[in-house]
């Protein structure tokens, strides 16, 4: 009973301080002519004061506003096929009823705290206030209903293994982004660029489908809470995604994807580099069409740094996220492994969302404050093979009762512990030539006819719930058979890496010296968030692959129309200079 009353007492004693903070920030917002921030502050203060009179009263409310602008241009074969510009404001209202020890988000009811909706994009204070009022009222009603359900369930259900609280108090954060967002992109220039890149595929008739998509996203995010947190931050992403597809004679779909990402268009790679990458994509696809099918295999394997980065993100990183350590449905692979060895002693892993670059390259997973208003922090999760920490949001787990700035979500979803920049380092490194020689030696030692080299990987997924096999699947693009007798490496197709995490990670032998980076977007229960993973190349004593399913659709019977290498001048808006 004391645990239930203490947060309520702290909540009441902080009202006077909170109101003064709200008044100060609202005045500052009005001075700076930020009508949106001033309105959000005022509505939070009003909701906090009025709802505090009710029983049960919310002990925590937060408003997060995403003021976003998007430009998306898609082109194929030198012509723009889609060009859109969108401005949108989304509001996420989080309402918690009860106490941090037990509230409406407990167990399967986590979603009950969140209500989301659109706000007016113009600075009409009355219209913005009305939308927030509506979201707050509906959020409070659903939170109360969920809290009553939670209290009943806790009375009739068996005691949970992890009795951690549902929410951890946090010192308030205060941050106002001074840097201006980049100016709106010139849509005509974007269309010309994307059309030019897509035209590079016109010279490869065996590529049946290709697209180049350029997306720009600029956002100013406002987070205010009844704890006193006030975080206003900017985010800008410019992303070029290039996709090309062909088909082998047996019907297997063959895809190559390349992406480039930066905070400003000027930071994207030069045109020559992008066109060179497109040419390599085309060459790779031609080789894959002629490559033989691979068979299921278990034996020595070498993953390039880029491929190893995806492997660690999927196999290890997701199992280090805090919320996966509690709940009766989670597999809890590492929950009881703190201060135990989970990797070879020459490997360490950190997740550092405060790091913007690595070896001069941009990292997609960097941010200053997470989506719960907590400052991002470098977290040493594994040191010399020993598990030390988890990636925590404000949902505590046994032994870890504080957030370390990894609560992340896309708009409309509740934040959970997620990866940012997962970086693997090694103290047992060898040169590329030695690494290959070690692979060949391992093939001979095991008496295998060949080993596998994974040059590139497009992504993967993993299963963490205990009702399903605790397995992972990683999707390679370029896979080579490496023969121990000196024969040239042979490109093969049609396999996926599969396995279970504990077995796979126990078979790491040695690493390369150069760290490579994989930038991408990760999808999980809190939506899609940008992430990076970095790793040196890694040699495994064993890696298992299985056959990849594919259709039996034949390649097109009628050949594709012949295209000029470049589109005629003025053939499309996107082609105009």
HUSUL-V959911 format. One record per pair of residues at least 6 apart in sequence whose ideal C-beta (glycine too) atoms are under 7 Angstrom apart, sorted by the first residue. I is the first residue (numbers start at 1). J is the second residue. Records with the same first field share a line. If there is no record, write none. Layout:
I: J + J
This chain:
3: 101
4: 99 + 101
7: 59 + 99 + 100 + 101
8: 59 + 99
11: 59
18: 226 + 228
19: 45
21: 228
22: 41 + 44 + 45
25: 41 + 230
26: 38 + 41 + 42
29: 37 + 38 + 41
30: 38
35: 123 + 125
36: 65 + 67 + 123 + 128 + 222
37: 222 + 232
39: 125 + 128 + 129
40: 63 + 65 + 132 + 222 + 224
41: 224
43: 129 + 132 + 133
44: 61 + 63 + 224 + 226
47: 61 + 136
48: 61 + 226
51: 57 + 58 + 140
56: 97 + 98 + 144 + 147
58: 95 + 96 + 97 + 140 + 143
59: 96 + 98 + 99
60: 96 + 167 + 225 + 226 + 227
61: 94 + 95 + 225 + 226
62: 94 + 223 + 224 + 225
63: 91 + 93 + 132 + 224
64: 92 + 221 + 222 + 223
65: 89 + 91 + 119 + 221 + 222
66: 89 + 90 + 219 + 221 + 411
67: 89 + 219 + 220
68: 88 + 217 + 219
69: 87 + 184 + 218
70: 86 + 215 + 216 + 217
71: 85 + 185 + 187 + 190 + 216
72: 84 + 213 + 215
73: 80 + 83 + 190 + 191 + 194 + 214
74: 81 + 82 + 211 + 213
75: 81 + 194 + 195 + 198 + 212 + 574
76: 198 + 210 + 211
77: 198 + 199 + 201 + 202 + 563
78: 195 + 198 + 199 + 202 + 566 + 567 + 572 + 575
79: 195 + 567 + 571 + 572 + 574 + 575
80: 191 + 194 + 195 + 572 + 573 + 574
83: 187 + 191
85: 187
87: 121
88: 118 + 121
89: 118 + 119 + 120 + 121
90: 116 + 118 + 411 + 412
91: 116 + 117 + 119 + 131 + 132 + 135
92: 114 + 116 + 411 + 412
93: 115 + 135 + 136 + 139
94: 113 + 114
95: 113 + 139 + 140 + 143
96: 103 + 104 + 105 + 113 + 143 + 167
97: 103 + 104 + 143 + 144 + 147
98: 104 + 147
100: 165 + 166 + 167 + 168 + 169
101: 165
102: 150 + 154 + 166
103: 147 + 166 + 167
104: 112 + 113 + 143 + 146 + 147 + 150
105: 112 + 113 + 166
106: 150 + 166
109: 146 + 149 + 150
110: 414
111: 414
112: 142 + 143 + 146
113: 143 + 414
114: 414
115: 135 + 138 + 139
116: 411 + 412
117: 131 + 135
119: 128 + 131
120: 127 + 128 + 131
162: 326 + 397 + 398
164: 326 + 396 + 397 + 398 + 401
165: 396
166: 395
167: 394 + 395
168: 394 + 396 + 401 + 402 + 403
170: 227 + 374 + 394 + 403
172: 227 + 228 + 229
173: 229 + 231 + 369 + 373 + 374 + 375
174: 230
175: 231 + 232 + 233 + 369
176: 232
177: 232 + 233 + 234
179: 234
181: 218 + 220 + 234 + 236
182: 218 + 236 + 264
185: 216 + 265
190: 214
191: 573 + 574
192: 574 + 576 + 577
193: 214
194: 212 + 214 + 574
195: 572 + 574 + 575
197: 212 + 242 + 274 + 278
198: 210 + 211 + 212
199: 566 + 567
200: 275 + 278
201: 207 + 210 + 244 + 278 + 282
202: 563 + 564 + 565 + 566
203: 565
204: 282
205: 560
206: 246 + 286 + 289
207: 244 + 245 + 246 + 282 + 285
208: 245 + 246 + 247 + 556 + 560
209: 245
210: 243 + 244
211: 243
212: 240 + 242
213: 241
214: 240
215: 239
216: 238
217: 237
218: 236
219: 235
220: 232 + 234
221: 233 + 235
222: 232
223: 229 + 231 + 373
224: 230
225: 373
229: 373
231: 369 + 373
233: 368 + 369
236: 263 + 264
237: 261 + 263 + 530
238: 262 + 263 + 264 + 265 + 268
239: 259 + 261
240: 259 + 260 + 268
241: 257 + 259
242: 257 + 258 + 278 + 281
243: 255 + 257
244: 256 + 281 + 282 + 285
245: 253 + 254 + 255
246: 254 + 285 + 289
247: 253 + 254 + 555
248: 254 + 289
249: 555
251: 550 + 551 + 552 + 553 + 554
252: 493 + 494 + 550
253: 550 + 551
254: 285 + 288 + 289 + 493
256: 281 + 284 + 285 + 477
257: 458
258: 277 + 281
259: 519
260: 268 + 269 + 274
261: 362 + 364 + 519
262: 268 + 362
267: 362
284: 478
287: 491
288: 491 + 493
291: 491 + 492 + 493
292: 492
293: 492 + 493 + 494
294: 479 + 492 + 493 + 494 + 495 + 545
296: 545 + 546 + 547
297: 452 + 545
298: 542 + 544
299: 446 + 448 + 451 + 542
300: 439 + 442 + 443 + 446 + 448 + 451 + 540 + 541
301: 451 + 452 + 454 + 540 + 543
302: 435 + 439 + 451 + 453 + 537 + 539
303: 311 + 454 + 537 + 538
304: 454 + 455 + 456 + 516 + 537
305: 512 + 514 + 515 + 516 + 535 + 536 + 537
306: 456 + 457 + 516 + 518
307: 454 + 455 + 456 + 457 + 476
308: 535 + 536 + 537 + 538
309: 516 + 517 + 518 + 533 + 534 + 535
310: 457 + 459 + 460 + 474 + 518 + 533
311: 474
312: 422 + 424 + 533 + 535
313: 419 + 422 + 531 + 533
314: 460 + 461 + 462 + 472 + 474
315: 462 + 472 + 501 + 504 + 505
316: 349 + 501 + 505
317: 419 + 422
318: 462 + 464
319: 333 + 334 + 464 + 501
320: 334 + 381 + 390 + 391
321: 390 + 391 + 416 + 417 + 418
322: 390 + 391 + 392 + 393 + 395 + 397 + 400 + 417
323: 393 + 395 + 416 + 417
324: 330 + 332 + 464
325: 332 + 335 + 390 + 397
326: 397
329: 465 + 466 + 467
330: 464 + 465 + 466
331: 464 + 465 + 466 + 470
333: 470 + 501 + 502
334: 342 + 387
337: 387
338: 387 + 399
339: 386 + 387
340: 386 + 387
341: 385 + 386
342: 382 + 385 + 387 + 505
343: 382 + 385 + 505
344: 385 + 508
345: 384 + 385
346: 426 + 427 + 428
347: 382 + 385 + 424 + 426 + 508
348: 382 + 383 + 384 + 425
349: 381 + 382 + 422 + 424
350: 378 + 379 + 380 + 381 + 423
351: 379 + 381 + 391 + 406 + 419 + 420 + 421 + 422
352: 378 + 421 + 423
353: 365 + 366 + 367 + 376 + 405 + 420 + 421
354: 366 + 376 + 377 + 378
355: 363 + 366 + 421
356: 362 + 363 + 366
357: 363
358: 423 + 515 + 517 + 534
359: 515
361: 517
363: 421 + 517 + 532
364: 519 + 520 + 530 + 531 + 532
365: 419 + 420 + 421 + 530 + 531 + 532
366: 420 + 421
367: 376 + 420
368: 376
369: 375 + 376
370: 376 + 405 + 406 + 407 + 408
371: 407 + 408 + 409 + 415
372: 393 + 394 + 403 + 407 + 415
374: 403 + 405 + 407
375: 405
376: 405 + 420
377: 404 + 405
379: 389 + 391 + 404
380: 388 + 389
381: 388 + 389 + 390 + 391
382: 388
390: 397 + 400 + 417
391: 406 + 417 + 418 + 419
392: 400 + 402 + 403 + 404 + 406 + 417
393: 403 + 406 + 407 + 415 + 416 + 417
394: 403 + 407
395: 416
406: 417 + 418 + 420
407: 415 + 416 + 417
408: 415 + 418 + 526 + 529
409: 415 + 526 + 527
410: 526 + 527 + 528 + 529
413: 526 + 527
414: 526
415: 526
416: 525 + 526
418: 524 + 526 + 529
419: 522 + 531
420: 531
421: 532
422: 533
423: 534
424: 534 + 535
426: 511 + 536
428: 510 + 511
429: 511 + 512 + 513 + 536
430: 438 + 510 + 512
431: 513
432: 512
435: 510 + 512 + 537 + 539
438: 509 + 510 + 539
439: 451 + 482 + 539
440: 482 + 484
442: 451 + 541
443: 450 + 451 + 484
444: 484
450: 481 + 482 + 483
451: 482
452: 479 + 480 + 481 + 482 + 543 + 545
453: 480 + 482 + 489
454: 476 + 479
455: 478 + 480
456: 477 + 478
457: 474 + 475 + 476 + 477
458: 475 + 477
459: 475 + 520
460: 472 + 473 + 474 + 475
461: 473
462: 472
463: 469 + 470 + 471
470: 500 + 501
471: 498 + 499 + 500
472: 499 + 501
473: 496 + 497 + 498
474: 496 + 497
475: 496
476: 495 + 496 + 497
479: 492 + 495
480: 489 + 490 + 491
481: 489 + 490 + 492
482: 489
494: 547 + 548 + 550
495: 545 + 546 + 547 + 548
496: 545 + 546 + 548
497: 543 + 545
498: 544 + 545 + 546
499: 544
507: 540 + 541 + 542
508: 538 + 540
509: 539 + 540 + 541
510: 539
511: 536 + 537 + 538
512: 536 + 537
513: 536
514: 536
515: 534 + 535 + 536
516: 534 + 535
517: 532 + 534
518: 532 + 533
519: 532
520: 531
521: 528 + 530
522: 528 + 529 + 531
567: 575
569: 575
570: 576
